[in-house]
């Protein structure tokens, strides 16, 4: 499971940054709660978008998206 944070001000702000990673193994139909703790210093200033899933939030990679 990976957590990416996008956002920040400035022209040199990255598109997204990997801020957490946790390897989990699931059987078909199984679910599990996964928690990530992100320090305030790791959060960009301004509006941010958080994506959690099995990889970068591109194309057909399953992920959940939210914003702060």
Secondary structure as GFF3:
##gff-version 3
##sequence-region A 1 68
A	DSSP	beta_strand	2	7	.	.	.	ID=ss1
A	DSSP	beta_strand	17	21	.	.	.	ID=ss2
A	DSSP	three_ten_helix	40	42	.	.	.	ID=ss3
A	DSSP	beta_strand	48	53	.	.	.	ID=ss4
A	DSSP	beta_strand	63	67	.	.	.	ID=ss5
###
